[in-house]
Amino acid sequence: MLLRCTTKLATALRLGALPRIELAEAQAPLSEWYANIVRTSAGRLVVLMEAQTRLVVLSPHAHAVRLMNDLEGRIASLLRSLAFPDAIVSDVVQGLGTTQFAKTADRKLIGALNEACSCVAVADERRGLARPGALDDLQGFLAHFVHRMPGTFPDQVAREILWPDRAGVTRASAPLELVVHTCADHTMRCHALGTTREVVLHARAYTEVPGEILVVQSAETWEAGGETHVEGKVVDHRCDAKLLGLSPLALEDRGAWDPDDAYWGEEGDPLPAWATAIVARGPRSCFEMEQVLPGVDADDFDADPILASIDLADAGDTIAARAVLMGLLAQDLRCLDAHAHLGNLAFDHTPERALRHYTVGTRIGELSLGARFDGVLPWRLIDNRPFLRCMNGRALCLWRLNQVTEAAEIFRDLLWKNPDDNQGARFNLAAIEAGKSWTPD
């Protein structure tokens, strides 16, 4: 294995004058690396980029011997995280051979290495690199981010070089339908629709939504690391909560809600038009919907992952906030508040994606209601709030996207289910009926 070091790294490693070494065209895979050193909040970090694939490995060992001893394990770990079969990982590691240090030789590769170093600096500034698993997470991100050339990524190039025959891969003859449980930047944990078989789907995952059903064409399936992996082209997505195999959230009867006890304005004021049918309907049953927060002790008020994600988002770390919410849905897709807050994270910049998050949460909640539900879900019963947030977010997105008829229907439904209207649905409905467009105000 040849490590081509920048002058900065060679100085830090005390290597002295480095030789110029030219490699023959025929060489073992992943045998030539360019390396530099950067300072981070976790200390000095060696950034290495492979010449053919531009895969990136990060090592905290700014000492020549420790760096050499560390590299094989880190390269193997990166390849396993990219779902290469164990046999390929073993062949690559065995082919690395003795480590030699040399001068850099390609300006374009130096430029790509500097780009990777800049990404490391940004990641350190935003999230820090001292936390457990931070380096592995960043390596995986860079494998799907740093371009070798337009339209290709390091992980794709590595597959072409290391696994050209795709031995052990099964090719599906028909499209696969997969239910998404959680999304990272480049993988999704799913199960095959109608089964309990869990798979890892390799795709650009930032635009996909937990709880949706994806249609994957030209799917290839293989086993690696004790898991089933799937790669293919996502050609469609839909929301159909009835097919997810979920147990409906429980509804607890909380007595009767009587419109005579509600506030409808000052004495003598006319009844608002939206409230006429609600008052005429008379008393109705009042319910509280079960709230699911996986892995949380209900008696520990300081251990609320939803509040933790909000704090992270308010601090500007939306990536970490999203990861917290995705972690909840990985455990249970019925965590409606995770759907609602993922929608909130997407709302400002991508309302189309936010709509999908809110819709999944709404549809999962509706599994508990049925088509004939006529009860009240008041905001004052706090476990109703995640479902009401999903409904309200969905209506706001539809309004913003000029689907005003559907938005108005949801605002009316919100008022029927929560007549106290703690979310301001009556004002939004009035604005729509007055022909006003959505505004950020």
N, C-alpha and C positions, 0 to 999 in steps of 0.2 A: 504494500500500500504506500502510495506516494502522497505526502502532505506538502503542498506548496504554500508556504507561509509568507504573509506580508512582512515587511521590515519591522513593523510595530510588534507583531507576534513573535518574530524571531528574536527580537531584543528582549521581550518579556520572558521568553523561554531560555534565554542565554545560550542560543545555538551557535553564535559566532557567524562566520561567513558561510552562506549557503551555496551549494553547487547548482549549476544549471543542468537539468536532466531532461532529456527528450525521451518520451515513451514511444515504443513501437505501436503501430496501429492495432495489432492484435494484443489485447490485454484482458485481464480478468475483470468482470463487471465490478463496478463501484470501487475501483482501485486507485483513482486519482481524485484528490480533494484539495480545494483551496480554503485557506483558513486565515481568520483575523481575530482580534481580541477587542472586546468592548467592556466598558465599566457599567455596572448596573447596581441597583439597590441591594442586590444579593452578592455583590462582589464582582471580580473579574470573570468574564464569560468568554470562552472560545467558541466562535461561530465557524462551522465548517460546511462547505458546499461541494457536492460531488459534481465532477466536471461534465459527465454525460447527461445525467438526469436533472441536476440542480436540486436534488434532495438536500435538506439542511439538517445537520446534527448540532446539538448544543452541549457543550461540556463545561462544567465549573472548574475543571482542573487546569490551571495555568502553570503547569509544571510538566516538563517534557515526558518524563517516565510515567507519571500518573495519567497524563493525557493519552499516551499510547496504550496503557493498560485499560483505559476506560472506553476507548473508541469502539472496539469490537462489540461490546455489550450494548452500547447505545445504537449502533447501526442495526444490530439484531432486533432491539426493542422497537425501533422505528419501523422496520419492515413488518414486524408482527402487528403493529398498530394499523398498518395499511393492508392487513389481511393476506399477506403472502403465506403460502403453505410452509410448514416447518421444514420440509425438505429443501425448499429453495433458500430459506434463511440460512440453513446449515451450510449449503453449498457456497453461498456468498461469503459467509464468515471464514470458511476454510480457505477460500481463494484469496483472501486479503494479503496474506503473507507478512513478511517483515516490514516494519514501518521505516521509511526513509523521509528525510526532510529535504526540501529543495526550494529554489526561488519560484515565484510565480512566472507564468509564461504567456498568459492570454488576457488582453485588456478587457475583452467583453466579459469574461468570467470574473475578473476583478470588479467590474461594474455591477454584475449580478450579486456578487458577495456583499458589496457595499449596500445594495438595496436590502438584502436580508438583514444586515446589521442595523439599518435604519428601522426595519420592522421590529427588531428586538428592542431597540431603544423606545419606540412608541408603546410597545406592549408593557415594558417595564414602567414607563411613566403613567400609563393608564391603570394597570392592575398590579404591578409588582411581580417579581419573579422569585421571591423567597418562599412563597407558599408551596406546600407539597404538591407535586404533579405539574407545577407550572411549566417547567422546561419540556416535559412530554407533550403537554397541551399545545405549546407554541410550535414545537417541531411538526406536529400533525397539521396545524393550521398552515404553516409555511409549505408543506407538501402539496397543499391544494390552493395555494395563493400565488407563489412566486412563479411567473410565467417563464417557460423556456422559449416559447415563441407564441405569437397570437393564437389563442384557441386551444393551447395545450398546457398541461400542468405537470409538475414533477412526478406525481404518483402515476399518471398515465404513461409517461415516458419510461418510468421504471418497470411498469408491467410489460411494455413492448420489449425491453431489453432482457429482463430477468425471467420472463414467463411467456415467451413468444408462442409456444404451442398450446398454452392454456390447458396443460395436462390436468386431469381431475375435474374439469369444469363440465357441468351439464347445461345444455342449452334448451330452454323451454320452447315448446312448439306453439304455445298460445300465450297471450298476455297474462301476466300475474296480477292479482288484486291483493294489495297489502294494506293493512290498517296501521297507521302511524301512531306510535306511542310517544316518541320524543325525538327531537332533532338536534344535531350538532351542526357544525359548519359544513361537514362533508359526509356525514352518515346519518341514517335514521334507524332507530330500533322499531321494528314492526312485527306483526304476525300475519300469516297468510289468512285471508278472509275465509271464514267458515272452519278454521282449524285453530289449534293452540300452538302451532309450530312457530317459534320465534326466529326471526332472521335479522341480519344487519344489512340494510340497503345502502349501497354506496352511490351517492348522487350529490349534486350541489343542493344542499338541504335547507338553505336559509329561507327560501320562500315557501316551504311546505309547513303544514299545520297538523299538530297532534289531534287525533280523532277523525281525521279525514281518511278516505279510502283512495289509494293511488292505483292507477293502471300503469303497469310497467311492461313495455315491449322489448323484444329481443333480449330477454333476461337470461343471464348466465349465473349459475349457482355452484358454489364450491364450499368445502369445509376447511376451516383454519382456526387454530386457537380454541378448539372445542365449540365453535359456533358455526352456524350456517350463514354464508354471505351471498348477497345477490347484487348484481350490477346490471343496469339496463337503462332505457330511456323512459322517463316519466312523461306520459302523453296525456294524462287526464287526472283530475281529482274531483271528488264529490263528498258531500256530507250526507250520511244516512245512519243516524244513531241507532235505529232499530236493528241494524246488521252487526253492531259492534259486540254483541254478547254481554252487555253490561246489566247488572242488577239495578233497577231503578232506585234512585235515592228515596229514602223513607219520608213520608209526610206525617207529621204529628198534628193531631186535632187540638187546636188551642181555643175552642169555644166558638162563640158567635160574634160576628161583626155586624153592628147595627148602624145604618146611615144616620139615624136620629142622634147618635152620640158623636157624629163627625162635625167638623167645622167647615161650613160652606160659605163663610163670609159674614159681614156684619148684619145685624138684624135689619130687615127691610130690604137688603140687597137681593136682586134677582138671582135665582139658582143658575150657576154657569151651565151653558148648553151641554158640555161634555158630561156633567154630573146628573143630568135629568134621568137618564135610563138607570144609573147606579142607584139613585134614591128610590126610583119607582120599583126597582127589584126588591127592595127591603132587606131584612137581615139575611146574612149568608154565613156559611161556615168559614172559620179562620184557621189557617194551617201554617206550620213552619216546616220548611224543607231541610232535610238532613244536609249538613255541610261536611265534606270530606277534606281533611288535611293529612295526607299520609305520613306516618311516622312521627306525628306530633303528639306530645302529652297534653291533653286538654286542660290539665290543671297547671301547666307551666306557661304562664302568660308572657314570659320573656322569650319563649321558643316559638315564634310565629314566622314561618318562612315567607309568608306573603308580605309582612311588614319589613322583613329583611330585604326582600327584592325591591320594595318601594324605596327603602333607604339607599340601596345601591344605585337605583335609577336616578334618584335625586342628587346623588353625588357624581353623576355623569358616567357611571359604569353600567351601561345598558347591557353589555355582553354578559357580565356576571349576573345581573338581574334576570336576564332571560334564562341563563343556565339554572338558576334556582327554581324558576317556574317549570322549566322543562323537566327537572328532576322530580318534581311533584307528579307531573303527568306520566312520567315513566313508571311510577308506582301505581297510579290509579287515574284513569282518564275522567273519572267523575269529580275531580277537583275543579269545580266550576270557577272558583276564584282565580286559579292559575290561567284558565282560558280568558277570563275577563282582563286580567292584568297583562297578559301577552298582547291582547287587543289594544290595551292602553299604550303599551310600548310602541306598537306599530302605527297608531292612529295618526300622529302628526305628519308622518312622511309617506306612509303607504296605507291609505284607508282601505284599499281593496283587500290587502292581507289582513288588516285588522277586522274587517267584516267577516272573514272566514273564521278567525278565532272566536269572535262573539257568536257566530252562528253555530259552531260546534258546541259551545257551552250552553246556548239556548236549547238546542235540540236534545242534548243529553238531559237537561233539566226537565224538558217536556215529557220525557219517558215516564216521569212520576205522575203526570197530570192526566194524560189521556185526552181524547177529543172532547169529552163532555164536562171537563172541569169547569166549575162555576164558582169556586171559592175565592177567598181573599188571601193574599200573601203579603202581609204588611211589612214595610221596611223596619218598623220598630222591633220586629223579631229578627235578630241579627243574622240568623242562619239563612234567611231568605235573601240577603243582600247579594251574594254572588250571582244567583240566578237573575235578579233584577238588574244588576250591573251588565250582565251579558245582553239582556233584552234592550236596555237603554243604549249601550254601545252599538248594537246592531242597527237600531233605528237612526242613530246619529250618522253612522256610516252611509246608510242608504240615502238619507237626506243630503249628505255631503256629495254623494255620487249621483244626485239628481233623480233618484228613484223615489220620488216624493209620495206616491200612492202607497207603496209598501211601508215607507217610514211612518206615515200617518196612521196606518192600521196598527202598527206596533205601539205607537204612543197611546192610542186608544185602549189597546189591550193592557198596557202598563197601568193606565188609570183605572181600569176595571179590576185589575189584580191588586193594586195598591192605591186606593182612592185618596189616601192622605198625601200622595204625590210628593215625597221627599226629594225626588230627582228632577222636578221641574218639567215633567212631560206635558203638562197643560200649556205651558208657555211655548214649548216647541211645536205642539200641535196647532196652537193659534197662529204661530208664525207661518207654518206650512199652509194653513187654510187661507192666510192673507196673501199667499203667493210669494213669500220671501224665500230667498236662497239661504243655505247654511253659511254662517260666518264663524270665525274662531271665537268671537265674543259669546 
